[in-house]
Amino acid sequence: MNNEHLQRLLPFGYIYLVIMGIIKESIFYYQLDINILKFSSIMDILISPIAEITAHPFLLIFFILLIFLLYGFKQYSLKHPEKKFIKKFLKKYFKIDESKVLTHTEFEKIIDKTLINYFFALLICFFLGFGIGGGNFLSKRIKNGDLKFEKYGQTLTFNSGEKKEIYLVNTNSLYYFYVVKGQKTVEISPIGTIQSIAKNK
């Protein structure tokens, strides 16, 4: 894959990430009875994929390792196209006979297409898995009153001076999403109404 091809692909790749981010957030918050798109700015939507990945260090490490592994597989395949498992792979997924001789360019295009498809498929699994699994897990804990306020509780102080002990679900550039201790629904407050938030000791 040359630099020009990569430059053309990157914008489409990020659009794909944004779409996946929107779907993930929508599925996650739908299970909490929230239409997240009504409470999100354009900037929240655009940065949601990066924010999601960087919010969890192990995910960031996973994606970096994944990129290196895919790149390493490509380089190995290009250097050793004669390997039996590579020929079987081409036959199984691309119906290319093992005896057929491919040019370097043809072989590289096939490998690039395969790795890109695998990468995008993994992204779908990641975002849908987090959206469905994360939303369902949190929804059940809220309904059952199983949120760990002792460990993760925070105190929200409003501009009016009112204070609430909460479990913070998430925030974006416009709103706080949280569950008040003793309640079983998610409340939403504009950031402008919040004076401070502090972790309970």
N, CA and C atoms as an extended XYZ file, in Angstrom:
603
Properties=species:S:1:pos:R:3:atomname:S:1:resname:S:1:resid:I:1 pbc="F F F"
N         0.856       -1.188        0.000 N   MET     1
C         0.000        0.000        0.000 CA  MET     1
C         0.895        1.243        0.000 C   MET     1
N         0.776        2.079       -1.049 N   ASN     2
C         1.630        3.256       -1.116 CA  ASN     2
C         1.041        4.393       -0.294 C   ASN     2
N         1.867        5.439       -0.126 N   ASN     3
C         1.454        6.569        0.715 CA  ASN     3
C         0.219        7.268        0.179 C   ASN     3
N         0.130        7.375       -1.153 N   GLU     4
C        -1.020        8.057       -1.754 CA  GLU     4
C        -2.312        7.305       -1.461 C   GLU     4
N        -2.243        5.981       -1.582 N   HIS     5
C        -3.416        5.153       -1.292 CA  HIS     5
C        -3.798        5.273        0.177 C   HIS     5
N        -2.790        5.278        1.046 N   LEU     6
C        -3.036        5.389        2.480 CA  LEU     6
C        -3.675        6.727        2.836 C   LEU     6
N        -3.221        7.797        2.201 N   GLN     7
C        -3.776        9.127        2.460 CA  GLN     7
C        -5.235        9.208        2.038 C   GLN     7
N        -5.578        8.515        0.952 N   ARG     8
C        -6.981        8.500        0.503 CA  ARG     8
C        -7.842        7.673        1.444 C   ARG     8
N        -7.239        6.657        2.029 N   LEU     9
C        -7.996        5.731        2.873 CA  LEU     9
C        -8.255        6.280        4.272 C   LEU     9
N        -7.334        7.075        4.800 N   LEU    10
C        -7.437        7.560        6.180 CA  LEU    10
C        -8.734        8.316        6.482 C   LEU    10
N        -9.169        9.276        5.620 N   PRO    11
C       -10.429        9.977        5.918 CA  PRO    11
C       -11.622        9.027        5.996 C   PRO    11
N       -11.672        8.047        5.086 N   PHE    12
C       -12.771        7.082        5.108 CA  PHE    12
C       -12.685        6.204        6.358 C   PHE    12
N       -11.452        5.895        6.759 N   GLY    13
C       -11.270        5.105        7.971 CA  GLY    13
C       -11.782        5.838        9.196 C   GLY    13
N       -11.525        7.145        9.255 N   TYR    14
C       -11.981        7.900       10.424 CA  TYR    14
C       -13.498        8.074       10.405 C   TYR    14
N       -14.070        8.273        9.215 N   ILE    15
C       -15.532        8.351        9.111 CA  ILE    15
C       -16.152        7.046        9.611 C   ILE    15
N       -15.525        5.940        9.243 N   TYR    16
C       -15.986        4.627        9.706 CA  TYR    16
C       -15.926        4.549       11.230 C   TYR    16
N       -14.821        5.042       11.805 N   LEU    17
C       -14.679        5.051       13.259 CA  LEU    17
C       -15.758        5.897       13.921 C   LEU    17
N       -16.046        7.060       13.321 N   VAL    18
C       -17.078        7.949       13.870 CA  VAL    18
C       -18.439        7.257       13.852 C   VAL    18
N       -18.755        6.601       12.732 N   ILE    19
C       -20.033        5.887       12.618 CA  ILE    19
C       -20.119        4.782       13.673 C   ILE    19
N       -19.029        4.033       13.823 N   MET    20
C       -18.993        2.976       14.838 CA  MET    20
C       -19.154        3.561       16.245 C   MET    20
N       -18.522        4.719       16.468 N   GLY    21
C       -18.642        5.383       17.766 CA  GLY    21
C       -20.070        5.807       18.059 C   GLY    21
N       -20.751        6.347       17.038 N   ILE    22
C       -22.147        6.766       17.197 CA  ILE    22
C       -23.033        5.563       17.515 C   ILE    22
N       -22.823        4.476       16.773 N   ILE    23
C       -23.618        3.265       16.999 CA  ILE    23
C       -23.378        2.719       18.406 C   ILE    23
N       -22.104        2.677       18.809 N   LYS    24
C       -21.760        2.167       20.140 CA  LYS    24
C       -22.414        3.001       21.228 C   LYS    24
N       -22.278        4.339       21.137 N   GLU    25
C       -22.852        5.224       22.148 CA  GLU    25
C       -24.373        5.115       22.173 C   GLU    25
N       -24.984        5.045       20.991 N   SER    26
C       -26.445        4.955       20.905 CA  SER    26
C       -26.956        3.682       21.563 C   SER    26
N       -26.283        2.560       21.287 N   ILE    27
C       -26.685        1.279       21.876 CA  ILE    27
C       -26.477        1.292       23.390 C   ILE    27
N       -25.333        1.815       23.823 N   PHE    28
C       -25.015        1.869       25.254 CA  PHE    28
C       -26.061        2.676       26.012 C   PHE    28
N       -26.333        3.897       25.547 N   TYR    29
C       -27.247        4.781       26.278 CA  TYR    29
C       -28.713        4.413       26.073 C   TYR    29
N       -29.031        3.738       24.969 N   TYR    30
C       -30.416        3.291       24.749 CA  TYR    30
C       -30.850        2.364       25.880 C   TYR    30
N       -29.924        1.534       26.361 N   GLN    31
C       -30.235        0.610       27.451 CA  GLN    31
C       -30.408        1.325       28.791 C   GLN    31
N       -30.021        2.614       28.809 N   LEU    32
C       -30.234        3.442       30.003 CA  LEU    32
C       -31.382        4.421       29.786 C   LEU    32
N       -32.153        4.184       28.699 N   ASP    33
C       -33.308        5.028       28.341 CA  ASP    33
C       -32.899        6.467       28.018 C   ASP    33
N       -31.772        6.612       27.342 N   ILE    34
C       -31.284        7.938       26.954 CA  ILE    34
C       -30.985        7.949       25.460 C   ILE    34
N       -31.483        8.977       24.764 N   ASN    35
C       -31.101        9.198       23.369 CA  ASN    35
C       -29.884       10.117       23.379 C   ASN    35
N       -28.701        9.516       23.327 N   ILE    36
C       -27.469       10.273       23.538 CA  ILE    36
C       -27.244       11.343       22.478 C   ILE    36
N       -27.773       11.150       21.271 N   LEU    37
C       -27.553       12.138       20.211 CA  LEU    37
C       -28.201       13.478       20.551 C   LEU    37
N       -29.251       13.457       21.381 N   LYS    38
C       -29.896       14.705       21.803 CA  LYS    38
C       -29.043       15.472       22.809 C   LYS    38
N       -28.093       14.779       23.412 N   PHE    39
C       -27.274       15.398       24.455 CA  PHE    39
C       -25.797       15.475       24.061 C   PHE    39
N       -25.521       15.428       22.759 N   SER    40
C       -24.134       15.462       22.289 CA  SER    40
C       -23.925       16.580       21.283 C   SER    40
N       -22.756       17.190       21.341 N   SER    41
C       -22.380       18.197       20.349 CA  SER    41
C       -21.697       17.503       19.171 C   SER    41
N       -21.521       18.227       18.082 N   ILE    42
C       -20.816       17.680       16.929 CA  ILE    42
C       -19.406       17.254       17.331 C   ILE    42
N       -18.750       18.053       18.162 N   MET    43
C       -17.392       17.728       18.603 CA  MET    43
C       -17.361       16.433       19.404 C   MET    43
N       -18.380       16.218       20.256 N   ASP    44
C       -18.449       14.964       21.019 CA  ASP    44
C       -18.495       13.769       20.081 C   ASP    44
N       -19.277       13.903       19.023 N   ILE    45
C       -19.434       12.809       18.062 CA  ILE    45
C       -18.138       12.560       17.307 C   ILE    45
N       -17.468       13.637       16.891 N   LEU    46
C       -16.251       13.501       16.091 CA  LEU    46
C       -15.096       12.889       16.879 C   LEU    46
N       -15.008       13.217       18.167 N   ILE    47
C       -13.872       12.711       18.948 CA  ILE    47
C       -14.213       11.446       19.732 C   ILE    47
N       -15.458       10.983       19.632 N   SER    48
C       -15.873        9.825       20.432 CA  SER    48
C       -15.023        8.574       20.205 C   SER    48
N       -14.612        8.243       18.956 N   PRO    49
C       -13.785        7.037       18.794 CA  PRO    49
C       -12.447        7.142       19.509 C   PRO    49
N       -11.779        8.293       19.351 N   ILE    50
C       -10.481        8.484       19.999 CA  ILE    50
C       -10.645        8.519       21.514 C   ILE    50
N       -11.697        9.210       21.973 N   ALA    51
C       -11.941        9.307       23.418 CA  ALA    51
C       -12.182        7.928       24.020 C   ALA    51
N       -12.909        7.085       23.302 N   GLU    52
C       -13.228        5.746       23.803 CA  GLU    52
C       -11.974        4.895       23.932 C   GLU    52
N       -11.122        4.954       22.914 N   ILE    53
C        -9.917        4.127       22.910 CA  ILE    53
C        -8.903        4.608       23.942 C   ILE    53
N        -8.703        5.928       24.009 N   THR    54
C        -7.689        6.470       24.921 CA  THR    54
C        -8.152        6.489       26.378 C   THR    54
N        -9.466        6.349       26.601 N   ALA    55
C        -9.978        6.338       27.981 CA  ALA    55
C        -9.581        5.065       28.717 C   ALA    55
N        -9.257        4.020       27.958 N   HIS    56
C        -8.870        2.745       28.561 CA  HIS    56
C        -7.464        2.391       28.075 C   HIS    56
N        -6.449        2.532       28.909 N   PRO    57
C        -5.059        2.286       28.495 CA  PRO    57
C        -4.839        0.925       27.843 C   PRO    57
N        -5.504       -0.117       28.366 N   PHE    58
C        -5.288       -1.446       27.800 CA  PHE    58
C        -5.827       -1.539       26.376 C   PHE    58
N        -6.889       -0.765       26.075 N   LEU    59
C        -7.415       -0.750       24.713 CA  LEU    59
C        -6.450       -0.058       23.763 C   LEU    59
N        -5.858        1.027       24.231 N   LEU    60
C        -4.883        1.749       23.414 CA  LEU    60
C        -3.700        0.843       23.099 C   LEU    60
N        -3.218        0.130       24.115 N   ILE    61
C        -2.107       -0.805       23.914 CA  ILE    61
C        -2.516       -1.918       22.954 C   ILE    61
N        -3.758       -2.411       23.116 N   PHE    62
C        -4.259       -3.477       22.248 CA  PHE    62
C        -4.274       -3.041       20.788 C   PHE    62
N        -4.774       -1.836       20.518 N   PHE    63
C        -4.859       -1.364       19.140 CA  PHE    63
C        -3.476       -1.117       18.542 C   PHE    63
N        -2.549       -0.613       19.351 N   ILE    64
C        -1.186       -0.406       18.855 CA  ILE    64
C        -0.546       -1.749       18.509 C   ILE    64
N        -0.713       -2.736       19.405 N   LEU    65
C        -0.174       -4.073       19.146 CA  LEU    65
C        -0.825       -4.708       17.924 C   LEU    65
N        -2.132       -4.497       17.785 N   LEU    66
C        -2.853       -5.062       16.648 CA  LEU    66
C        -2.314       -4.515       15.336 C   LEU    66
N        -2.086       -3.210       15.290 N   ILE    67
C        -1.553       -2.586       14.076 CA  ILE    67
C        -0.170       -3.146       13.754 C   ILE    67
N         0.679       -3.289       14.776 N   PHE    68
C         2.020       -3.839       14.558 CA  PHE    68
C         1.958       -5.296       14.101 C   PHE    68
N         1.031       -6.065       14.682 N   LEU    69
C         0.891       -7.471       14.294 CA  LEU    69
C         0.426       -7.610       12.850 C   LEU    69
N        -0.553       -6.798       12.462 N   LEU    70
C        -1.044       -6.847       11.084 CA  LEU    70
C         0.039       -6.415       10.105 C   LEU    70
N         0.777       -5.373       10.482 N   TYR    71
C         1.866       -4.906        9.625 CA  TYR    71
C         2.957       -5.975        9.520 C   TYR    71
N         3.274       -6.613       10.657 N   GLY    72
C         4.277       -7.670       10.655 CA  GLY    72
C         3.857       -8.852        9.795 C   GLY    72
N         2.559       -9.203        9.862 N   PHE    73
C         2.044      -10.296        9.033 CA  PHE    73
C         2.166       -9.956        7.556 C   PHE    73
N         1.872       -8.705        7.220 N   LYS    74
C         1.982       -8.278        5.822 CA  LYS    74
C         3.418       -8.407        5.328 C   LYS    74
N         4.362       -7.886        6.114 N   GLN    75
C         5.766       -7.929        5.705 CA  GLN    75
C         6.256       -9.370        5.565 C   GLN    75
N         5.835      -10.223        6.495 N   TYR    76
C         6.231      -11.631        6.433 CA  TYR    76
C         5.640      -12.302        5.191 C   TYR    76
N         4.382      -12.020        4.908 N   SER    77
C         3.716      -12.626        3.755 CA  SER    77
C         4.361      -12.195        2.448 C   SER    77
N         4.751      -10.921        2.366 N   LEU    78
C         5.382      -10.419        1.145 CA  LEU    78
C         6.767      -11.030        0.936 C   LEU    78
N         7.457      -11.321        2.038 N   LYS    79
C         8.795      -11.905        1.931 CA  LYS    79
C         8.750      -13.412        1.692 C   LYS    79
N         7.654      -14.055        2.149 N   HIS    80
C         7.558      -15.515        2.038 CA  HIS    80
C         6.215      -15.944        1.432 C   HIS    80
N         5.928      -15.497        0.206 N   PRO    81
C         4.645      -15.864       -0.416 CA  PRO    81
C         4.545      -17.349       -0.741 C   PRO    81
N         5.699      -18.041       -0.705 N   GLU    82
C         5.709      -19.459       -1.048 CA  GLU    82
C         5.253      -20.347        0.110 C   GLU    82
N         5.102      -19.772        1.311 N   LYS    83
C         4.713      -20.563        2.477 CA  LYS    83
C         3.360      -21.241        2.255 C   LYS    83
N         3.275      -22.472        2.713 N   LYS    84
C         2.085      -23.281        2.463 CA  LYS    84
C         0.827      -22.669        3.075 C   LYS    84
N         0.918      -22.168        4.311 N   PHE    85
C        -0.280      -21.639        4.980 CA  PHE    85
C        -0.785      -20.373        4.289 C   PHE    85
N         0.127      -19.623        3.672 N   ILE    86
C        -0.284      -18.419        2.943 CA  ILE    86
C        -1.017      -18.809        1.664 C   ILE    86
N        -0.507      -19.813        0.966 N   LYS    87
C        -1.168      -20.281       -0.254 CA  LYS    87
C        -2.548      -20.863        0.057 C   LYS    87
N        -2.650      -21.588        1.178 N   LYS    88
C        -3.953      -22.136        1.580 CA  LYS    88
C        -4.927      -21.018        1.938 C   LYS    88
N        -4.395      -19.981        2.562 N   PHE    89
C        -5.208      -18.821        2.923 CA  PHE    89
C        -5.777      -18.167        1.664 C   PHE    89
N        -4.941      -17.979        0.644 N   LEU    90
C        -5.383      -17.365       -0.611 CA  LEU    90
C        -6.426      -18.240       -1.310 C   LEU    90
N        -6.227      -19.544       -1.235 N   LYS    91
C        -7.168      -20.453       -1.878 CA  LYS    91
C        -8.519      -20.450       -1.167 C   LYS    91
N        -8.487      -20.411        0.155 N   LYS    92
C        -9.724      -20.486        0.934 CA  LYS    92
C       -10.557      -19.223        0.812 C   LYS    92
N        -9.915      -18.053        0.919 N   TYR    93
C       -10.660      -16.796        0.979 CA  TYR    93
C       -10.766      -16.066       -0.356 C   TYR    93
N        -9.867      -16.371       -1.290 N   PHE    94
C        -9.893      -15.652       -2.567 CA  PHE    94
C       -10.012      -16.581       -3.769 C   PHE    94
N       -10.170      -17.879       -3.509 N   LYS    95
C       -10.334      -18.873       -4.572 CA  LYS    95
C        -9.182      -18.826       -5.572 C   LYS    95
N        -7.987      -18.549       -5.067 N   ILE    96
C        -6.805      -18.498       -5.922 CA  ILE    96
C        -6.060      -19.820       -5.788 C   ILE    96
N        -5.870      -20.505       -6.901 N   ASP    97
C        -5.216      -21.803       -6.878 CA  ASP    97
C        -3.790      -21.693       -6.345 C   ASP    97
N        -3.387      -22.693       -5.569 N   GLU    98
C        -2.061      -22.656       -4.949 CA  GLU    98
C        -0.934      -22.661       -5.973 C   GLU    98
N        -1.218      -23.187       -7.153 N   SER    99
C        -0.179      -23.262       -8.186 CA  SER    99
C        -0.047      -21.965       -8.987 C   SER    99
N        -1.002      -21.052       -8.827 N   LYS   100
C        -0.962      -19.803       -9.590 CA  LYS   100
C         0.130      -18.885       -9.054 C   LYS   100
N         0.862      -18.288       -9.983 N   VAL   101
C         1.935      -17.369       -9.609 CA  VAL   101
C         1.421      -15.936       -9.702 C   VAL   101
N         1.462      -15.221       -8.587 N   LEU   102
C         1.011      -13.831       -8.551 CA  LEU   102
C         2.205      -12.895       -8.608 C   LEU   102
N         1.999      -11.747       -9.239 N   THR   103
C         3.044      -10.727       -9.216 CA  THR   103
C         3.103      -10.119       -7.813 C   THR   103
N         4.198       -9.446       -7.526 N   HIS   104
C         4.356       -8.822       -6.206 CA  HIS   104
C         3.237       -7.819       -5.947 C   HIS   104
N         2.878       -7.041       -6.977 N   THR   105
C         1.827       -6.023       -6.830 CA  THR   105
C         0.474       -6.663       -6.561 C   THR   105
N         0.151       -7.727       -7.305 N   GLU   106
C        -1.125       -8.425       -7.113 CA  GLU   106
C        -1.209       -9.026       -5.710 C   GLU   106
N        -0.115       -9.637       -5.293 N   PHE   107
C        -0.082      -10.266       -3.978 CA  PHE   107
C        -0.231       -9.225       -2.867 C   PHE   107
N         0.445       -8.084       -3.024 N   GLU   108
C         0.374       -7.029       -2.012 CA  GLU   108
C        -1.037       -6.466       -1.905 C   GLU   108
N        -1.716       -6.301       -3.035 N   LYS   109
C        -3.091       -5.788       -3.019 CA  LYS   109
C        -4.019       -6.734       -2.269 C   LYS   109
N        -3.835       -8.037       -2.487 N   ILE   110
C        -4.673       -9.027       -1.809 CA  ILE   110
C        -4.434       -8.987       -0.299 C   ILE   110
N        -3.170       -8.932        0.099 N   ILE   111
C        -2.827       -8.879        1.525 CA  ILE   111
C        -3.386       -7.615        2.171 C   ILE   111
N        -3.225       -6.466        1.487 N   ASP   112
C        -3.735       -5.197        2.021 CA  ASP   112
C        -5.243       -5.254        2.222 C   ASP   112
N        -5.947       -5.758        1.217 N   LYS   113
C        -7.406       -5.848        1.294 CA  LYS   113
C        -7.831       -6.748        2.452 C   LYS   113
N        -7.134       -7.859        2.605 N   THR   114
C        -7.458       -8.806        3.672 CA  THR   114
C        -7.264       -8.190        5.053 C   THR   114
N        -6.114       -7.546        5.255 N   LEU   115
C        -5.808       -6.976        6.566 CA  LEU   115
C        -6.740       -5.825        6.916 C   LEU   115
N        -7.086       -5.013        5.919 N   ILE   116
C        -8.018       -3.905        6.162 CA  ILE   116
C        -9.385       -4.447        6.572 C   ILE   116
N        -9.843       -5.491        5.869 N   ASN   117
C       -11.138       -6.100        6.206 CA  ASN   117
C       -11.125       -6.686        7.621 C   ASN   117
N       -10.035       -7.342        7.977 N   TYR   118
C        -9.908       -7.907        9.322 CA  TYR   118
C        -9.924       -6.802       10.374 C   TYR   118
N        -9.199       -5.727       10.116 N   PHE   119
C        -9.116       -4.629       11.070 CA  PHE   119
C       -10.486       -4.004       11.296 C   PHE   119
N       -11.216       -3.745       10.205 N   PHE   120
C       -12.544       -3.148       10.329 CA  PHE   120
C       -13.524       -4.100       11.008 C   PHE   120
N       -13.382       -5.400       10.745 N   ALA   121
C       -14.251       -6.386       11.404 CA  ALA   121
C       -13.995       -6.405       12.912 C   ALA   121
N       -12.725       -6.294       13.308 N   LEU   122
C       -12.392       -6.251       14.734 CA  LEU   122
C       -12.940       -4.993       15.392 C   LEU   122
N       -12.922       -3.880       14.655 N   LEU   123
C       -13.476       -2.635       15.191 CA  LEU   123
C       -14.978       -2.765       15.423 C   LEU   123
N       -15.673       -3.415       14.485 N   ILE   124
C       -17.115       -3.633       14.648 CA  ILE   124
C       -17.375       -4.441       15.921 C   ILE   124
N       -16.608       -5.523       16.091 N   CYS   125
C       -16.776       -6.368       17.280 CA  CYS   125
C       -16.503       -5.580       18.556 C   CYS   125
N       -15.464       -4.744       18.522 N   PHE   126
C       -15.091       -3.959       19.697 CA  PHE   126
C       -16.191       -2.976       20.077 C   PHE   126
N       -16.620       -2.147       19.130 N   PHE   127
C       -17.598       -1.108       19.440 CA  PHE   127
C       -18.963       -1.696       19.788 C   PHE   127
N       -19.407       -2.702       19.032 N   LEU   128
C       -20.700       -3.319       19.347 CA  LEU   128
C       -20.633       -4.056       20.685 C   LEU   128
N       -19.511       -4.723       20.933 N   GLY   129
C       -19.350       -5.442       22.199 CA  GLY   129
C       -19.407       -4.508       23.396 C   GLY   129
N       -18.712       -3.382       23.301 N   PHE   130
C       -18.727       -2.407       24.388 CA  PHE   130
C       -20.101       -1.762       24.530 C   PHE   130
N       -20.744       -1.491       23.404 N   GLY   131
C       -22.055       -0.852       23.459 CA  GLY   131
C       -23.110       -1.744       24.079 C   GLY   131
N       -23.193       -2.978       23.584 N   ILE   132
C       -24.210       -3.912       24.077 CA  ILE   132
C       -23.860       -4.417       25.475 C   ILE   132
N       -22.643       -4.937       25.618 N   GLY   133
C       -22.232       -5.507       26.900 CA  GLY   133
C       -22.139       -4.480       28.012 C   GLY   133
N       -21.498       -3.345       27.717 N   GLY   134
C       -21.337       -2.305       28.735 CA  GLY   134
C       -22.661       -1.710       29.172 C   GLY   134
N       -23.536       -1.434       28.202 N   GLY   135
C       -24.842       -0.862       28.520 CA  GLY   135
C       -25.712       -1.817       29.311 C   GLY   135
N       -25.705       -3.086       28.915 N   ASN   136
C       -26.514       -4.092       29.603 CA  ASN   136
C       -26.019       -4.307       31.036 C   ASN   136
N       -24.701       -4.373       31.206 N   PHE   137
C       -24.109       -4.576       32.529 CA  PHE   137
C       -24.460       -3.423       33.466 C   PHE   137
N       -24.290       -2.187       32.974 N   LEU   138
C       -24.569       -1.024       33.818 CA  LEU   138
C       -26.056       -0.895       34.109 C   LEU   138
N       -26.885       -1.156       33.109 N   SER   139
C       -28.333       -1.064       33.291 CA  SER   139
C       -28.815       -2.015       34.386 C   SER   139
N       -28.299       -3.235       34.382 N   LYS   140
C       -28.694       -4.218       35.400 CA  LYS   140
C       -28.233       -3.795       36.792 C   LYS   140
N       -27.032       -3.248       36.871 N   ARG   141
C       -26.512       -2.830       38.176 CA  ARG   141
C       -27.316       -1.658       38.737 C   ARG   141
N       -27.742       -0.767       37.852 N   ILE   142
C       -28.563        0.368       38.299 CA  ILE   142
C       -29.913       -0.131       38.811 C   ILE   142
N       -30.561       -1.007       38.029 N   LYS   143
C       -31.879       -1.512       38.409 CA  LYS   143
C       -31.833       -2.337       39.691 C   LYS   143
N       -30.724       -3.051       39.892 N   ASN   144
C       -30.597       -3.899       41.081 CA  ASN   144
C       -29.994       -3.167       42.275 C   ASN   144
N       -29.636       -1.901       42.070 N   GLY   145
C       -29.018       -1.129       43.151 CA  GLY   145
C       -27.644       -1.637       43.541 C   GLY   145
N       -26.898       -2.146       42.552 N   ASP   146
C       -25.595       -2.755       42.837 CA  ASP   146
C       -24.400       -1.847       42.536 C   ASP   146
N       -24.634       -0.572       42.315 N   LEU   147
C       -23.518        0.334       42.037 CA  LEU   147
C       -22.662        0.508       43.290 C   LEU   147
N       -21.370        0.492       43.118 N   LYS   148
C       -20.452        0.560       44.265 CA  LYS   148
C       -20.126        2.011       44.609 C   LYS   148
N       -21.046        2.641       45.343 N   PHE   149
C       -20.844        4.040       45.725 CA  PHE   149
C       -19.661        4.187       46.689 C   PHE   149
N       -19.441        3.161       47.520 N   GLU   150
C       -18.350        3.242       48.492 CA  GLU   150
C       -16.998        3.351       47.792 C   GLU   150
N       -16.873        2.678       46.649 N   LYS   151
C       -15.594        2.655       45.940 CA  LYS   151
C       -15.515        3.721       44.852 C   LYS   151
N       -16.625        3.912       44.120 N   TYR   152
C       -16.603        4.817       42.969 CA  TYR   152
C       -17.473        6.063       43.145 C   TYR   152
N       -18.059        6.239       44.328 N   GLY   153
C       -18.949        7.376       44.552 CA  GLY   153
C       -18.231        8.718       44.487 C   GLY   153
N       -18.978        9.736       44.047 N   GLN   154
C       -18.458       11.095       43.975 CA  GLN   154
C       -19.520       12.063       44.486 C   GLN   154
N       -19.083       13.232       44.891 N   THR   155
C       -20.021       14.254       45.352 CA  THR   155
C       -20.094       15.371       44.323 C   THR   155
N       -21.307       15.613       43.850 N   LEU   156
C       -21.548       16.654       42.854 CA  LEU   156
C       -22.089       17.887       43.570 C   LEU   156
N       -21.428       19.016       43.389 N   THR   157
C       -21.874       20.265       44.004 CA  THR   157
C       -22.386       21.200       42.917 C   THR   157
N       -23.644       21.627       43.058 N   PHE   158
C       -24.256       22.509       42.065 CA  PHE   158
C       -23.967       23.970       42.397 C   PHE   158
N       -24.198       24.834       41.415 N   ASN   159
C       -23.991       26.272       41.625 CA  ASN   159
C       -24.881       26.812       42.739 C   ASN   159
N       -26.017       26.163       42.952 N   SER   160
C       -26.953       26.590       43.998 CA  SER   160
C       -26.471       26.213       45.398 C   SER   160
N       -25.425       25.383       45.452 N   GLY   161
C       -24.929       24.909       46.745 CA  GLY   161
C       -25.422       23.517       47.090 C   GLY   161
N       -26.408       23.025       46.349 N   GLU   162
C       -26.930       21.674       46.587 CA  GLU   162
C       -25.850       20.640       46.276 C   GLU   162
N       -25.821       19.577       47.082 N   LYS   163
C       -24.852       18.507       46.880 CA  LYS   163
C       -25.570       17.171       46.709 C   LYS   163
N       -25.022       16.336       45.845 N   LYS   164
C       -25.583       15.004       45.633 CA  LYS   164
C       -24.449       13.985       45.602 C   LYS   164
N       -24.681       12.876       46.293 N   GLU   165
C       -23.723       11.771       46.205 CA  GLU   165
C       -24.112       10.926       45.000 C   GLU   165
N       -23.194       10.778       44.079 N   ILE   166
C       -23.547       10.161       42.800 CA  ILE   166
C       -22.560        9.068       42.379 C   ILE   166
N       -23.028        8.276       41.414 N   TYR   167
C       -22.167        7.372       40.658 CA  TYR   167
C       -22.111        7.962       39.263 C   TYR   167
N       -20.947        8.416       38.839 N   LEU   168
C       -20.815        9.083       37.542 CA  LEU   168
C       -20.767        8.058       36.421 C   LEU   168
N       -21.742        8.139       35.510 N   VAL   169
C       -21.789        7.232       34.363 CA  VAL   169
C       -20.828        7.707       33.283 C   VAL   169
N       -20.940        8.992       32.950 N   ASN   170
C       -20.074        9.558       31.908 CA  ASN   170
C       -20.290       11.065       31.830 C   ASN   170
N       -19.440       11.718       31.067 N   THR   171
C       -19.607       13.144       30.781 CA  THR   171
C       -19.265       13.385       29.321 C   THR   171
N       -19.787       14.482       28.782 N   ASN   172
C       -19.304       14.964       27.494 CA  ASN   172
C       -19.101       16.467       27.617 C   ASN   172
N       -19.027       17.163       26.513 N   SER   173
C       -18.737       18.597       26.587 CA  SER   173
C       -19.919       19.417       27.092 C   SER   173
N       -21.103       18.796       27.193 N   LEU   174
C       -22.309       19.542       27.566 CA  LEU   174
C       -22.967       19.068       28.858 C   LEU   174
N       -22.879       17.772       29.154 N   TYR   175
C       -23.670       17.211       30.256 CA  TYR   175
C       -22.887       16.222       31.123 C   TYR   175
N       -23.396       16.083       32.363 N   TYR   176
C       -22.994       14.999       33.260 CA  TYR   176
C       -24.122       13.971       33.263 C   TYR   176
N       -23.765       12.693       33.209 N   PHE   177
C       -24.731       11.599       33.304 CA  PHE   177
C       -24.387       10.814       34.569 C   PHE   177
N       -25.346       10.696       35.471 N   TYR   178
C       -25.023       10.097       36.768 CA  TYR   178
C       -26.256        9.468       37.410 C   TYR   178
N       -25.986        8.636       38.414 N   VAL   179
C       -27.046        8.024       39.217 CA  VAL   179
C       -26.875        8.513       40.648 C   VAL   179
N       -27.933        9.103       41.199 N   VAL   180
C       -27.898        9.572       42.585 CA  VAL   180
C       -28.036        8.369       43.514 C   VAL   180
N       -27.284        8.381       44.600 N   LYS   181
C       -27.333        7.272       45.551 CA  LYS   181
C       -28.758        7.060       46.050 C   LYS   181
N       -29.223        5.812       45.959 N   GLY   182
C       -30.576        5.479       46.384 CA  GLY   182
C       -31.583        5.494       45.254 C   GLY   182
N       -31.187        6.014       44.085 N   GLN   183
C       -32.078        6.070       42.929 CA  GLN   183
C       -31.730        4.959       41.939 C   GLN   183
N       -32.657        4.719       41.001 N   LYS   184
C       -32.433        3.669       40.009 CA  LYS   184
C       -32.637        4.175       38.589 C   LYS   184
N       -32.395        5.455       38.389 N   THR   185
C       -32.468        6.049       37.056 CA  THR   185
C       -31.266        6.968       36.852 C   THR   185
N       -30.922        7.171       35.588 N   VAL   186
C       -29.809        8.062       35.256 CA  VAL   186
C       -30.328        9.487       35.143 C   VAL   186
N       -29.691       10.405       35.835 N   GLU   187
C       -30.037       11.820       35.746 CA  GLU   187
C       -29.010       12.545       34.873 C   GLU   187
N       -29.455       13.646       34.279 N   ILE   188
C       -28.600       14.415       33.369 CA  ILE   188
C       -28.608       15.873       33.804 C   ILE   188
N       -27.431       16.455       33.955 N   SER   189
C       -27.334       17.869       34.340 CA  SER   189
C       -26.361       18.587       33.412 C   SER   189
N       -26.722       19.787       32.945 N   PRO   190
C       -25.797       20.571       32.117 CA  PRO   190
C       -24.536       20.909       32.902 C   PRO   190
N       -23.413       20.894       32.238 N   ILE   191
C       -22.143       21.201       32.895 CA  ILE   191
C       -22.160       22.589       33.521 C   ILE   191
N       -22.873       23.520       32.893 N   GLY   192
C       -22.929       24.890       33.397 CA  GLY   192
C       -23.574       25.028       34.761 C   GLY   192
N       -24.343       24.003       35.178 N   THR   193
C       -25.005       24.069       36.491 CA  THR   193
C       -24.160       23.452       37.600 C   THR   193
N       -23.019       22.872       37.220 N   ILE   194
C       -22.170       22.169       38.185 CA  ILE   194
C       -21.008       23.054       38.624 C   ILE   194
N       -20.856       23.173       39.935 N   GLN   195
C       -19.732       23.946       40.469 CA  GLN   195
C       -18.480       23.093       40.591 C   GLN   195
N       -18.651       21.881       41.116 N   SER   196
C       -17.490       20.997       41.278 CA  SER   196
C       -17.939       19.552       41.427 C   SER   196
N       -16.982       18.657       41.214 N   ILE   197
C       -17.228       17.235       41.449 CA  ILE   197
C       -15.987       16.677       42.127 C   ILE   197
N       -16.194       15.910       43.190 N   ALA   198
C       -15.061       15.394       43.963 CA  ALA   198
C       -15.290       13.939       44.319 C   ALA   198
N       -14.226       13.166       44.251 N   LYS   199
C       -14.309       11.754       44.613 CA  LYS   199
C       -14.454       11.620       46.117 C   LYS   199
N       -15.373       10.754       46.532 N   ASN   200
C       -15.570       10.518       47.963 CA  ASN   200
C       -14.369        9.789       48.552 C   ASN   200
N       -13.983       10.185       49.755 N   LYS   201
C       -12.836        9.561       50.410 CA  LYS   201
C       -13.275        8.347       51.211 C   LYS   201
